[in-house]
Amino acid sequence: MSTIYILWLRQVKRYLRSRSRIIGSLGQPLLFLITFGFGFGSIYQKAGQGNYMQFLAPGIILMSVLFTAVFSGAELIWDKQFGFLKETLVAPVPRYQIMLGRTLGGASVAVFQGIIVLILTLFVGFRPDTLHELLIGFILIFLVAILFTSVGTIIASLMEDMQGFQLIMNFLVMPTFFLSGAIFPLTAAPPVLKTITAFNPLTYGVDGVRGAFIGASTYGFAFDFLITATVTALLLGLGSYLFSKIQV
Amino acid sequence: MKSIITTKNLTKKYGDFTAVDDISFDVGEGEIFAFLGPNGAGKSTTIKMLTTILDPTKGEISLNGHDPGRDKDEVRKSFGIVFQDPSLDDELTCYENMYFHAVLYKIPKEEIKARIEEMLKFVELWDRRDNLVKTFSGGMKRRLEIARGLLHHPKILFLDEPTIGLDPQTRNHMWSYLKGVNSSEGMTIFFTTHYMEEAEKIAQRISVIDHGKIVATGTSEQLKGKTKTNSLEEAFLALTGHVIRDEEASGADQMRLRRRMWRH
């Protein structure tokens, strides 16, 4: 327990100390909220779909959770390159505990980032239903954060250095965001797109959070939660396995 | 003398390349033992295998009576290590780095504070305990790593090229405290170096390693006698030849640049 705690604490401390990272990572969600939110708002309304900002805000909150989580997991590459990882790898503690502590730390950071973005969305007109439902939504967000921190850890376990990281951002993280129904409703999407999004775990995160925040979900919150929890468990297991195999 | 580290036919291969080639040696309990060799000789690879972070391709290791392949945690509890490259978290303070280590090594909660204070005073960093490590010089980082490596009272301390980039004052200081711990607590010290005078002055026994093989082992007097030379340097060159060794770049420099770009 103490091992998990100390690794969690380390991730959180590192995050709180990098103010430029916190502020810098708010730029993108803010840009998306303003351009998409206000840009498409009136067209969305004319198409008879209602308030676009209500629809978009949960998607953008999850976007920042996704980015922060993958990045936090992938920070492992730096620890690998700059030596700190070795300090944890020679410690007399099981490696899965180290991985778990790191992942929970990264996920907490991602959730915190999600909360900041939620506050931003309130300023541009987003109105969630109730506080109670907001909390339920954040339980799902925490799961999504663990899921994608594990993805970052998996990538980092397999990569030697940062050379390939841009590739991962462009071919994995960005598509995961755009193909999740975060910015457009899946109900009206063409069948091919629908099929692709069905295989994207973020789809269920976005749908479930939207269900909790504004009471509008395609698959139902319980189903979304179940899928997210299952995928999270699988990826956490895989990440933990790959982490335990790291040799430096 | 009772052995605390024993290896038999230890080998590590990367594809066709043999980094460590069939080496066998013993280190006695309480001994100061050095691996002396040129760049790329297999010194760090051997240390990594002894300290459970790399699995050998072949051969046996016994460390404090345990096999690093099987009883990883028992082996890990018995040593402290100072790696060749820094392994501190730059974004944490000096004290936090020590605390992190104390928790991982399960030092009892009520002892942690006093023990960290003792060790930081020992390496003269107590006044800087609340500074972020990224503000430290190379020598300060090295001292902190030594303090951290000793924190959990290890029976063996591994030091991989511990004095690279340190000025003579710091180097002297460092060895004087380590020799102190060696004699007061009977702690075994295993270090690698390519500095002759360091091996000669500090180590009780030296193994000369080259191309992954141990070419000779003994006291510096024995090595000189064996090669009929007057200095350890001459003995070393007689044993390993005059060819200059290249070490492959690790890409770490490139990484540093990228990290800076990413952060800002």
Chai-1 contact restraints between the chains, C-beta under 6 A:
chainA,res_idxA,chainB,res_idxB,connection_type,confidence,min_distance_angstrom,max_distance_angstrom,comment,restraint_id
A,S2,B,V103,contact,1.0,0.0,6.0,A-B,restraint_1
A,I6,B,F100,contact,1.0,0.0,6.0,A-B,restraint_2
A,I6,B,V103,contact,1.0,0.0,6.0,A-B,restraint_3
A,R14,B,E91,contact,1.0,0.0,6.0,A-B,restraint_4
A,R17,B,E91,contact,1.0,0.0,6.0,A-B,restraint_5
A,Q81,B,M255,contact,1.0,0.0,6.0,A-B,restraint_6
A,G83,B,D85,contact,1.0,0.0,6.0,A-B,restraint_7
A,G83,B,P86,contact,1.0,0.0,6.0,A-B,restraint_8
A,G83,B,S87,contact,1.0,0.0,6.0,A-B,restraint_9
A,F84,B,S87,contact,1.0,0.0,6.0,A-B,restraint_10
A,F84,B,D89,contact,1.0,0.0,6.0,A-B,restraint_11
A,K86,B,F83,contact,1.0,0.0,6.0,A-B,restraint_12
A,K86,B,S87,contact,1.0,0.0,6.0,A-B,restraint_13
A,E87,B,S87,contact,1.0,0.0,6.0,A-B,restraint_14
A,L89,B,I53,contact,1.0,0.0,6.0,A-B,restraint_15
A,V90,B,T51,contact,1.0,0.0,6.0,A-B,restraint_16
A,V90,B,R76,contact,1.0,0.0,6.0,A-B,restraint_17
A,V90,B,I81,contact,1.0,0.0,6.0,A-B,restraint_18
A,A91,B,L104,contact,1.0,0.0,6.0,A-B,restraint_19
A,P92,B,D73,contact,1.0,0.0,6.0,A-B,restraint_20
A,P92,B,R76,contact,1.0,0.0,6.0,A-B,restraint_21
A,P92,B,K77,contact,1.0,0.0,6.0,A-B,restraint_22
A,V93,B,L104,contact,1.0,0.0,6.0,A-B,restraint_23
A,D161,B,G251,contact,1.0,0.0,6.0,A-B,restraint_24
A,D161,B,M255,contact,1.0,0.0,6.0,A-B,restraint_25
A,M162,B,R258,contact,1.0,0.0,6.0,A-B,restraint_26
A,Q247,B,L54,contact,1.0,0.0,6.0,A-B,restraint_27
A,V248,B,I53,contact,1.0,0.0,6.0,A-B,restraint_28
